[in-house]
Amino acid sequence: MMRITRRQWMAAFVVTAAAAAFTAQVTATRADLELEDEPILAFTTMRGNVPNLDINDNLSAGSPWVVRDADGILSIDGDINILVRGLVLANGGTNPVHNFRAIVSCTTVVNGVQEIVNITTGAFPADARGNCIIHDRVTLPNPCYAPIVFVGPAPQGVVRNTEIEGGTWFAVTGN
């Protein structure tokens, strides 16, 4: 039986997304039309936290976390898809949290003033090995400069697509 590796899966996913974007662009009637599913951030790495690090009003957890792998895509229409593997406590190697969420953080301009906007996804089940698939849609500000994606615990009653002051995180886009 042929086994497909995660790297092959991600390559096929990226190729398929690029082909879909290209096809949509070719069929667009206006050259300056933005495609709804056009990616604004695609990543193949996330970094575990350093305790109590504040990024855009999002504070990392008080204990260090590590992530084996995380891949994702954020599109201009707010579609967010993340495959998380091995997001666990650095000391102990397990995940005690039942649900993860993503927080998308953007810098925007409102009435000529720079602002940070943080939007949360809903809650998605995570297993004890720190594996989770997040698939949701959030409303991004326009413009959304320098988007950052965080993954962390989903508090009880988290409401998807909600602007928040900031949240706790275990992993963040970057290297």
Phi, psi and omega in degrees: 000135181280132180249130180263128180279164178300320180298319178295319179299314182294320178298316179296321179297313181295316179298316179297316179297318179295319179296318179296318179296317180297314180299316179295322181292320180296324183273355180295144182275340179239137182293332183266009181289128174279135179276135183299323184264015180291128181290140171252344176209123173233134183220151178237009176216150167224160182242135175295163187280159162256128185307137174061035176268127181260121174233117179053044179070012174254121186259128179292158181299159181287343176249148180288141177238152175234156178229129179289315181197148174207132179232145179193168179220133172242124180258165184295340177272005175092001174296130178230128180228123181225132172251112182253133177231123172071042175270100189223164173299135180297325179260099180124330175068022176232165178250113179273359185264133184279333183222138173253162171219165172251149171239124175260125182243128180232152167264132180225178178233124179237119182052041178080004182246132178289134179222153171261131177239127177245127181236134182258148169274180172283188180268141179229136185298138177234139180269176183295340177274359177081027178262139183199147172242123178251123178222111184205183175223134177236159177266111181277147173290159177236110008275163175239092180275144171045061180295143175234140178244129177247150170236132181202193183289146176261108180296156178307131177079014179302135181252122183297154176056043180244133174285131182234160177293327182162168182210176178275144180221154178251329182216153183218151176300141181140183182232000000 
